[in-house]
Amino acid sequence: MVDHLTALDEQGRTQFLGDMALLGEALHACTETIRVNYEILTNSETALHAHVIPHYSGEPKEYRSGPVWNYPAELRTSVAFSESTHGELRQTLGTYLSQRLDL
């Protein structure tokens, strides 16, 4: 485990950033997203991780093009993942990624 992008070797960086881009591609292909934000934040988590955040035309204009952190916290955290609500999207994205990666 590493704590920042530059701790990876060149191949690791390419893989990490490529995986982020591939997830964004899947979101564009499988949903009606109009834009995807890619964020790597290292200010509170000590493990390298990324946020891949889709934006949709139905979002309030003041939030549509900015970072998700502009949304009030109560909106960002109001819907937790559940298989019954989000399982179909998870499956659709998983199928797309599996096909794209020839798994």
C-alpha positions as CSV (number, residue, x, y, z in Angstrom):
1,M,0.0,0.0,0.0
2,V,1.2,3.5,-0.8
3,D,0.1,6.9,0.4
4,H,0.5,9.0,-2.7
5,L,0.6,8.7,-6.4
6,T,4.3,9.5,-6.7
7,A,5.1,6.6,-4.4
8,L,4.2,4.3,-7.3
9,D,6.6,3.4,-10.0
10,E,5.8,4.4,-13.6
11,Q,3.9,1.2,-14.4
12,G,1.9,1.5,-11.2
13,R,1.0,5.2,-11.9
14,T,-0.1,4.3,-15.5
15,Q,-2.3,1.4,-14.2
16,F,-3.8,3.5,-11.4
17,L,-4.7,6.5,-13.6
18,G,-5.7,4.2,-16.5
19,D,-8.2,2.4,-14.1
20,M,-9.6,5.8,-13.1
21,A,-10.1,6.7,-16.8
22,L,-11.7,3.3,-17.6
23,L,-14.2,3.7,-14.7
24,G,-15.1,7.2,-16.1
25,E,-15.5,5.6,-19.6
26,A,-17.9,3.0,-18.1
27,L,-19.9,5.7,-16.4
28,H,-20.3,7.5,-19.7
29,A,-21.2,4.3,-21.5
30,C,-23.7,3.0,-18.9
31,T,-25.4,6.1,-17.5
32,E,-26.5,9.5,-18.7
33,T,-23.6,11.3,-17.0
34,I,-22.6,14.6,-18.7
35,R,-19.2,14.9,-17.1
36,V,-16.9,12.9,-14.7
37,N,-14.7,14.5,-12.1
38,Y,-11.5,12.6,-11.1
39,E,-10.1,13.5,-7.7
40,I,-7.1,12.1,-5.8
41,L,-7.1,13.6,-2.3
42,T,-4.5,12.7,0.3
43,N,-5.4,15.1,3.0
44,S,-7.2,12.7,5.4
45,E,-6.7,9.2,4.1
46,T,-3.2,7.8,4.3
47,A,-3.8,5.2,1.5
48,L,-3.8,6.2,-2.1
49,H,-7.3,6.3,-3.4
50,A,-9.4,8.2,-5.9
51,H,-12.9,9.5,-6.3
52,V,-14.5,9.1,-9.7
53,I,-17.7,11.2,-9.6
54,P,-20.3,11.4,-12.3
55,H,-22.4,14.5,-12.9
56,Y,-25.8,14.6,-14.5
57,S,-27.8,17.3,-16.3
58,G,-30.5,17.1,-13.6
59,E,-28.2,18.3,-10.9
60,P,-28.6,21.8,-9.6
61,K,-26.5,24.1,-11.9
62,E,-24.4,25.4,-9.0
63,Y,-23.2,21.8,-8.3
64,R,-23.1,20.3,-11.8
65,S,-19.6,21.4,-12.8
66,G,-17.9,21.7,-9.4
67,P,-16.4,19.1,-7.1
68,V,-18.9,16.9,-5.2
69,W,-17.6,18.5,-2.0
70,N,-19.6,21.6,-2.9
71,Y,-22.8,19.7,-2.1
72,P,-24.0,20.1,1.4
73,A,-22.8,17.2,3.6
74,E,-26.4,16.1,4.3
75,L,-27.0,15.6,0.6
76,R,-23.7,13.8,-0.1
77,T,-24.3,11.3,2.6
78,S,-28.1,10.9,2.5
79,V,-28.2,7.7,0.4
80,A,-26.0,4.8,1.4
81,F,-25.2,2.0,-1.0
82,S,-27.7,-0.8,-1.0
83,E,-27.9,-3.7,-3.4
84,S,-31.6,-3.3,-3.9
85,T,-31.2,0.4,-5.0
86,H,-27.8,0.3,-6.7
87,G,-27.2,-3.3,-7.5
88,E,-28.4,-3.1,-11.1
89,L,-26.0,-0.2,-11.8
90,R,-23.1,-2.0,-10.1
91,Q,-23.8,-5.1,-12.3
92,T,-24.1,-3.0,-15.4
93,L,-20.8,-1.3,-14.7
94,G,-19.1,-4.6,-13.8
95,T,-20.3,-6.2,-17.0
96,Y,-19.0,-3.3,-19.1
97,L,-15.7,-3.3,-17.4
98,S,-15.3,-7.1,-17.7
99,Q,-16.1,-6.9,-21.4
100,R,-13.8,-4.0,-21.9
101,L,-10.9,-5.8,-20.1
102,D,-11.7,-9.1,-21.9
103,L,-12.2,-10.9,-18.6
